[in-house]
Amino acid sequence: MSEAKVAFVTGAASGFGKAISSKLVEKGWKVALLDINEEAGHELETSLGASTKFFSTDVSSYASQSASFLSAYNHFGGRLDALVANAGIVDRSSLYLVNHRPSAVSDVPPEPDTTATDVDFKGVIYGTYLAVHFMRFNKSSTGYTPKIIATSSCAGVAPHPALPQYSGAKAGVVGFVRAVAPVLKAKEGIAMSAVCPGLSPTAVLPGVVIDAVGADLLTPVEEVVKVFERYLDEEGDAYSGHVGLVMETEEQVENVGGYKFESEKGKGVYEAAMEPIFEALHGSGSGLDVKGMF
C-alpha cells in the first residue's frame, strides 16, 4: 500500500479551500487545514476526520505561516506533497478617496488598508517560499511530483475597477507563478501553476454581487475544484506554469498565455539580462534555456 500524500491548504475553512480539502480527503490524501477562522477550521476538521488537522494561520504573517507549516509537517510524518495557496479576501476599504475631500492639502488621507494585498499576494509568496523548503526535506518518496497551486482570479487577468487592490494582488499572483514556475521545475522538480476562477458563490464574494450577477452567470465551485484536481493529479506536472482561467466548466479551462515580445530588441534585452541578474540576485544560474522564453 502506497504512503498517503500530504497537502497543505490555506484558506481551507470555506469556499474553494473547503471544497478542495474535502475532495483531497475523498481521494485518500492527508490534509493540513490552514485558516484564520478557528471555529470554521475546527468544524471542518471534525467533519473530515482523522486524515485532517486544523492549524490556526494568518497567511499574511510569515511567523504564523511558517509555524503552521512546521507543525503540520511534523504532524503528518515529515512530508509535504502539495501546497494549495488559496487564502484570499477582497478589498477592505476604498482606494478612490470618495469620502475624503478635505479643505486643506495638509489633511492627508489615513493609511489605506492593504490587508487584501498582504493575504492575497504576500501570503502566496510566503507559502511558496516555505513549501520549497519543506518539500526538500520529505522523509520518503511517494513517486509524486510535488505541486504548488496558487489561487488567483479572473480579476488577475481582467482587472475589475470595483476591486482594484484585489485585482492588483491577483495579477501579482499570475506574474509570480509565471516567473517562478520554470525555475522551480528545473531546479527543484516542483510543478507550480495558478487557477483563476470566475465569479463563484464563495464567502469572498459579497452577497450583493451574487444577487446582481445572477446564479446562471456564476462559475460553479465544483467546476473550479475540478481544475485544481487536474493540476494536482499524478500527471499534473505537465501543467507547470499554467494559469488556468475557468469561467464556465473545467473542460473549458483556458491557459492564459503570458506576454510575448513582438520586437527582437525586447526579446534580446530580456534574454541577455536573464542570467546575469539571476546569478547576482540568487547566487547561482537559473538552469533554464532562455532562448525563445520571452
Summary of the structure (lengths in Angstrom):
residues: 294
radius of gyration: 19.9
end to end distance: 44.2
largest distance: 72.5
contacts: 929
relative contact order: 0.11
helix: 46%
strand: 13%
